Amino acid sequence: MSVSESQFYEAGMSLPPDVRRHVALRLLESLEDSEDESVDDEWTIEISRRVDDLTGGRLRTVPSDQVFADIVARRAARNA
């Protein structure tokens, strides 16, 4: 049996508010879990790529003091 989005919505709206809230939260959690897994997988790939770039010498690191000095200099130039 297939229920249209409209039918599902109407059926949900006929539920008491506390039951509707519970169902809505469960539906949201089902989306968050699958989205979280996808995002986690993507971040794992990205982190691995960045670590490989660092350890393989393809990236040059910049000391934090230099990064902050550059930011200060750019702000000063913009505000001048």
C-alpha positions in Angstrom: 0.0 0.0 0.0 1.4 3.4 -1.0 0.4 6.6 0.7 0.9 10.0 -1.0 2.7 12.8 0.7 -0.6 14.6 1.1 -2.3 11.6 2.6 0.5 11.0 5.0 0.5 14.7 6.1 -3.3 14.6 6.6 -3.1 11.4 8.6 -0.3 12.9 10.7 -2.2 16.1 11.4 -5.1 14.0 12.8 -2.8 12.6 15.6 -2.7 14.2 19.0 0.1 16.9 19.3 2.3 14.7 21.6 2.1 11.8 19.2 2.7 14.1 16.2 5.8 15.5 17.9 7.1 12.0 18.6 6.6 10.9 15.0 8.1 14.1 13.6 11.2 13.7 15.8 11.6 10.1 14.7 11.3 11.1 11.0 14.0 13.8 11.5 16.3 11.4 13.3 16.1 9.0 10.4 17.3 11.8 8.1 20.0 13.0 10.4 21.5 9.5 10.8 21.8 8.9 7.1 23.1 12.5 6.5 25.6 12.2 9.4 27.0 8.9 8.0 27.4 10.5 4.6 29.1 13.6 6.0 31.3 11.4 8.2 32.3 9.3 5.2 33.1 12.5 3.2 35.1 14.0 6.1 37.1 10.8 6.5 38.1 10.9 2.9 39.0 14.6 3.0 41.0 14.2 6.2 42.9 11.2 4.7 43.6 13.3 1.6 44.9 16.2 3.6 47.1 14.0 5.8 48.5 12.3 2.6 49.2 15.8 1.1 51.1 16.8 4.3 53.1 13.7 4.8 53.8 13.5 1.0 55.3 17.0 1.0 52.6 18.4 -1.4 51.6 21.1 1.2 53.6 23.7 3.0 52.5 24.4 6.5 52.5 28.0 7.8 53.2 28.8 11.5 50.3 30.2 13.3 52.2 33.4 14.2 52.6 34.1 10.5 49.0 33.4 9.7 47.8 35.9 12.4 50.4 38.5 11.3 49.1 38.2 7.8 45.5 38.7 9.0 46.5 41.8 11.0 48.3 43.2 8.0 45.4 42.6 5.6 42.9 44.2 8.1 45.2 47.2 8.4 45.5 47.6 4.7 41.8 47.3 4.2 41.1 49.9 6.9 43.8 52.4 5.6 
